């Protein structure tokens, strides 16, 4: 009985995964971080790979910083008195860091893409916000 249940569950999950893969394969150009819709040249692909590698590195640094800032905010909140100015400073620092990563990334992408490609990229630019 247990073996039958395992087989049925395996079949169900296998079918769901296969269906999910088909959906993603057929509609890959709708995923905002998939850049195939830009039809990059070989040179652009090479440049974008460098830019994306740096972006991922900077985004990872930002996430670590955000975790530290989150700990600071938690400790700040646990104090007997609430210091709104410190909270604002922490939030401002987080915003500044995210802004710098995003601006640097978009500046490099802008330099690589043609005007037509920029127009296509702009539709999905929110997906590249640093979070």
Secondary structure, 3 states (H helix, E strand, C coil): CHHHHHHHHHHHHHHHHHHHHHHHHHCHHHCCCCHHHHCCCHHHHHHHHHHHHHHHHHHHHHHHHHHHHHHHHHHHHHCCCCCHHHHHHHHHHHHHHHHHHHHHHHHHHHHHCCHHHHHHHHCCHHHHCCC
